[in-house]
Amino acid sequence: MKFETRSARASLLVLLAVVGVLFAASPLHAAADAALTGVVNINTATAAELQLLPGIGESRANAVLALRKQSGGFKSVDELAQVKGIGSTALDRMRPYVRTQGKTTAQKQ
């Protein structure tokens, strides 16, 4: 009987450890996204403002600026998918924070 109790306890501990690892392994960008408030106008934003967006570093920000200059501005947020490294998943992650009109109000909290 003691063996079954130890086995059950060990199984429970393993299960709890696995659940803990799964929660701890959530994507790092989720924490970064939660700290962003406001929006970025991709037609007027600076490189620094673009870098506030999830998944956008210095090189992608510069690529966005180059595409904006080349195309004369963005008519749609979907045009960001033309930037190398911005796929549908990355675009979906930043979509709540991106606009083509209005003032850039984004801030990291």
Secondary structure, 3 states (H helix, E strand, C coil): CHHHHHHHHHHHHHHHHHHHHHHHCCCHHHHHHHCEECCEECCCCCHHHHCCCCCCCHHHHHHHHHHHHHHCCCCCHHHHHHCCCCCHHHHHHHHHHEECCCCCCCEEC
